[in-house]
């Protein structure tokens, strides 16, 4: 890369939770290693412990740490503290552009703080939508608000771009980059060792992760009952569930599943161990957003414990299946995948529509082209042969 007499572009990159730190780490790597940019990493620490684990794994150090997390924090607490504390950082560094990610309260608050100082905002993973502002909550409203503020929309897929165009965003403000989570997964996967992969004595493994607010209570109980029924009749099947620390999740899951044969209820996994465990799994059952992208990258069928998803590309491609939280639906979907090898292979081998591992470079090149001139990058094209899925370590 050459500056050709042009001033480096100062880019502030904001992150605060484990998911957005994972997805912003490749962007930080791309910007920090490129002489065209001065990269300013800002951590809000909305999630302290899980964030620190990711930063260590990806060898990222925050220049500013806002330390907003407190015990029992509410969405209002997070919003106000991020707004107050990031304002001074932006006033001090005066970046040319602020990058925020996705749908966290950190991202929306940081975007609003940048707007108040008239600093352009780039929205990474822009354009994901569901048909209701309360599913998922508060993420759906967060990303819509951020989309209104943003100057640059880095859409992961053509479907996300179509959503943005439907909302009136100008076509020249949108770049289809692919999702940076694929960049992150490939980076971590290349560094896995056999110790990152769990030893499971059965041939097949269910990986389960569920914690969404809308699934607490009766829906979580139904999820657990379906899993218990499927596990009881299959001695060749194990289950690993990294249980979210929310007491409502912990109490329900342990009451329903603790002590069941071949069921491991474990604390949340580090990202390296997560990728190793996903790679060993047979089926992923989740209400998470990121796992809907990571599963297809690893060639794993994903059963989505939601009524709607902001990632319909995976459903259309056949690698995701929406099953909701109805006990019978979950049981039937699992049994079909476990008993019908043709159907399983069809889901496992479906094309991954989410990225090719080059999203972060496209974001960097797009910013440089906009602010300093030059040709914009070629966009991500999901119709081209993918690099993925990756094989197990």
ABEGO torsion letter per residue (X at the ends): XBAGGBBBBBBBBBBABAAAAAAAAAAAAAAAABAABBBBBBBAGABAAAAAAAAAAAGBBBABBAGABBBGBBAAAAAAAAAAAAAAAAAAAGBABBBBBEABAAAAAAAAAAAAAGBBBBBBGBGBBBABAAOBOAAAAAAAAAAAABABBBBABAAAAAAAAAAGBBAAABBBAEBAAAAAAAAAAAABBAAABBBBABABBBBBBBABAAABEAAAAAAAAAAAAAAAABAABBBBBBBBABAAAAAAAAAAABGBBGBBBBBBBBAAAAAAAAAABABBBBABAAAAAAAAAAGBBBBBBBABBABAAAAAAGABBBAEABAAAAAAAAAAAAABAAAAAAAAABBBAAEAGAAAAAAAAAAAAAAAEEBBBBBBBAABBBAOBBBBX
